[in-house]
Amino acid sequence: GQPLGPRRLSLKPVPKLPGMEAFLREALVKVKKQARGCLAPELCFQAVRAATERPFAEGVRRERELFQVLLSSGQAQALQYAFFAERAVHRWATPGGASWSSAAPQPVRKAAVIGLGTMGRGIVTSLVKANIPVVALEQDLEYLNKGRKAVMLLLEREAMKMEGGAQTLDFHNPACLQFTVDFDLLHDVDLVIEAVFENMALKKEIFHKLSKICKPGALLCTNTSALNIDEIASATSRPQQVIGTHFFSPAHVMRLLEIVYGCHTSPTAIATAMQLAKALKKVGVVVGNCFGFVGNRMMFPYVQQAVFLLEEGSRPEAVDQALEDFGFKIGPFRMSDLAGLDVGWRSRKDQGLTGPSLPAGTPSRQRHGQRYSPLPDLLCEQGRFGQKTGKGWYQYEKAGGRTATPDPWLHNFLSQYRDAHGIKTRFIDQEEILERCLFSLINEGFAILAEGIASGPEHLD
């Protein structure tokens, strides 16, 4: 017996909720922190805010306006470009005429990973998640047991994330995952990924061994971030089967996989590595062989420019903030601390850029006739390797800590360095930081395209 009034929700007044202002304020801070430099999440927030403050019809109108702003924004175009670029990279080609349309992959029914350091652990985890049976090999039992513990921990975490999903991880089953110190167990694998640290002699020794033990069709992959693929292949009797698979750290999380072909690598090997990337749910990008390939080669001048900015008067936190506000997930100095400063130091020593091998009278801020900053080398000499030692460009709560805080010691060190070299400190604004870091990244990209190391701009992006 009740009258039937209008029952449309949209015609009811918007209820006032207690504490709404404080809640929205807090939410905005969170959104801004999680999506630095991104327009869409902030405008979504504004649309929700309009819904709490205005009648329904007005709220919908406001949402439409915000949508129109996004629709014509540069960020929307960039995201659409990135979406299509990611799909374009599976159409690979090499200057030698090999391409995705004519090369067929070999099946990978069983794989092996050599070396259970940070990278090896992540690679084993990725393979297990893709249901590819793995043999994990280390040089001795002590390293093997340490590696096994770390891998099991990673897999347990991954299994927790997947719980309730259709797929479960069967990693306690030795048919899926086997740990060993015996090279002979690799005789029947279809593919081996070597992930020992960056040392050419060690890698060549392993590849020489592999070419004797593995079956003739097995693919021999090296997870190197900069070393010459052809030189590694020269240690084997089958250079056509050797290919670079450069995973990025942490390997079970990062989606990029650089696939590096040498001068002898067969089209089948490239196709198989690309197929593997797909099975691991990664984006495989085929690139040519040069120092640093594409990812790291573009990083060198970018990080170098960031260090030059410190020499001239900036601070690590100012440079990182400018680049993170622009939209990078992590600035160059926090990134270096995370990766470990000793990695680059070792590479610079091998290139003869630093250390006792330098001829007498080498100016400290020049190498091979080019500007050079010894700052990262000086930090390493102090044992400051980044997060792993609790001190690098920043200081951390402990060795292995994650929270970066500006370090007064470093600020003092920088001003002493400038005094010693007679460099006048000047104020450097955000615009200069962005231009110098980004343009050096972009210029290197053009050089890589000009040399044919990457076959198209999408592969770089």
Secondary structure, 3 states (H helix, E strand, C coil): CCCCCCCCHHHCCCCCCCCHHHHHHHHHHHHHHHCCCCHHHHHHHHHHHHHHHCCHHHHHHHHHHHHHHHHCCHHHHHHHHHHHHHHHCCCCECCCCCECCCCCCCCCCCEEEECCCHHHHHHHHHHHHCCCCEEEECCCHHHHHHHHHHHHHHHHHHHHHHCCCCCCCCCCCCCCEEEECCHHHHCCCCEEEECCCCCHHHHHHHHHHHHHHCCCCCEEEECCCCCCHHHHHCCCCCHHHEEEEEECCCCCCCCEEEEECCCCCCHHHHHHHHHHHHHCCCEEEEECCCCCCCHHHHHHHHHHHHHHHHHHCCCHHHHHHHHHHHCCCCCHHHHHHHHCHHHHHHHHHHCCCCCCCCCCCCCCCEECCEECCCHHHHHHHCCCCEHHHCECCCECCCCCCCCCECCHHHHHHHHHHHHHCCCCCCCCCHHHHHHHHHHHHHHHHHHHHHCCCCCCHHHHC
